[in-house]
Amino acid sequence: MEIKKDQIQGFNKKNLTSHNEHFDFLANRLSKNGHDVSAIVSKLSEFQVAIPSWALGAGGTRFGRFSFYGEPSSLEQKIEDVGILHALTQTAGAVSLHIPWDIPSDYNAIKEQAKALNIKFDSVNSNTFQDQKNARESYKYGSLSNTSKTVREQAIQHNLDVINIGNKLGSKSLTVWLADGSCFPGQNNFQTAFQNTQDSLIDIYKGLPDDWKLLIEYKPYEPNFYSTVIQDWGASLMLANGCGDKAFTLVDLGHHLPNSNIEQIVSILQLKGKLGGFHFNDSKYGDDDLTVGSIKPYALFLIFNELVYGMQNNPQNPDLAWMIDASHNVKDPLEDLIQSLEAIQEAYAKALLIDQTALKAAQSNNDVVKCQEILQGAYRTDVRPLLERARLKTGGALSPIDSFRTLNIRNVLIKERGKNTVATGL
């Protein structure tokens, strides 16, 4: 399915008068307060978030999975779905592939399809947390950290193969997340597991093309519950430093213990030039992989405050890779992703409204009340008209969810694909 521009324009025309009224009111107020509204809209228009190929179908838990009809059953259909998201939002201009779930059978055809939909290939992700079909060795007791050299070599080679696949598609980074760890005290020697992981990552790092990055993800628990080899941002940072200048830490918002100060983590990593990217989601208890901004929108805003400050003041940190990492258990996956994209853009827009000069002055004067007023003044601003104008400017829908439902996209996909298709992935 492909959404035509005139279809979106038709929906926008019906809501244009209302949009203009809301936008003009907000723009006038922001301009009086010294904001360059046009510049903010341009930044929102340029901000792109990668869609993970594994999130285009129904998610699940270890207790069960409830399928959605019309799921994409091939890489071509997944890219088609990303094209739908990008057409409606104009902020989903990249796809992140997970190997071996998404190995192209025809690289040229896949690249041509993506190019036609104005989609780029973002970071490629390796998978050593599952045993793959026909693999000689098992990752039951770890992959890059395994006590067996043969197992480690298999895991290293898989990552090198993923780099080769990504290189053919035009990707520029490899993301490594390990399930390696232990479930019981004494099961692993912590130092041996960490050193094996470091040595393995160095071997992978040597295989990176010159213009690539290695993004090292961390997680405190799950699937192992006593220890995880890369358990926090400090471990990730040490491993990245041990590899070299092209290795960075990747922050997944769900990969923290409860009440962790993620915005502080982000800030320090940017200061050190070692923040590589983000996996966006939300959570109540742990790695819940819920819709971005559905539980803790203010925390997301505070994170973006640090990101905006860092992007303006930390040139030593590279451009960041942005991606959603969610699991859709009860929502239509495409609608869920649209809501996540909206939440990310909203947090970014609000952070752009923070008067960083005034905030810096209030911090210097230890004016705690003023600091809070500045932050919450920006947070309480309804920035949705700015997001609408950014989408309007680039050919997207004023209301992506309404357009998705009015176009009856899920039912169209069901007619094309049937009711029994299942997307590869978690």
Protein Blocks (a to p, Z undefined) as FASTA:
>chain_A
ZZdfklmmmmmmmmmmmmmmmmmmmmmmmmmnopafklmmmmmmmpccdddfklmpccdd
fkbccddehiafbfklmmmmmmmmmmmnopagcccdddfklgcfblklmmmmmmmnopac
ddddddfkbccehiabdcknocklpmblklmmmmmmmmmmmmmmmmmnopabdcdddfbd
cfbehkacfklmmmmmmmmmmmmmmmpcfkbccdddddfehjbfkbcfblbfklmmmmmm
mnommbccdddfklccehiafklmmmmmmmnopafbdcddddfklmnopaehklmmmlmm
mmmmmmmmmmmmmmmbccdddddddddfkbcfklmmmmmmmmmmmmmmmmmmpcfklmmm
mmmnopaklmmmmmmmmmmpcfklmmmmmmmmnopafblmlmmmmnommmmmmmmnojmb
ccedZZ
